[in-house]
């Protein structure tokens, strides 16, 4: 099974957007370990919302977009990982391993919809 792990960070926390060389090295080792073990499919960090945009489509309305920063949100997506796990319990355990790398973080774990999960 595949799971998406999305981590959220405080948009206003400069530490969240400026990792130390030590953290970068630690994250590199972590990614290498999970890759060798067949856990990690891909993982990426993202820039702050000031470098992003939101696109919205409401029923019977035109598509709109707005550039960041997204001032209404205190916590924003800081990055994601796509992982292999046998079930949700294992995915949550992996998310805890991942969260342990940070001083403060929230990680949301979501199972990926596979083709065989779709109704006929």
BELDAZI-V707926 format. One record per run of one state. SS is the DSSP state (2 for helix, 1 for strand, 0 for the rest). FROM is the first residue (numbers start at 1). TO is the last residue. If there is no record, write none. Layout:
BEGIN
ss=SS from=FROM to=TO
ss=SS from=FROM to=TO
END
This chain:
BEGIN
ss=0 from=1 to=1
ss=1 from=2 to=10
ss=0 from=11 to=13
ss=2 from=14 to=17
ss=0 from=18 to=20
ss=2 from=21 to=36
ss=0 from=37 to=39
ss=1 from=40 to=45
ss=0 from=46 to=48
ss=2 from=49 to=51
ss=0 from=52 to=52
ss=1 from=53 to=57
ss=0 from=58 to=62
ss=1 from=63 to=67
ss=0 from=68 to=74
ss=1 from=75 to=84
ss=0 from=85 to=87
ss=2 from=88 to=99
ss=0 from=100 to=105
ss=1 from=106 to=111
ss=0 from=112 to=114
ss=2 from=115 to=117
ss=0 from=118 to=120
END
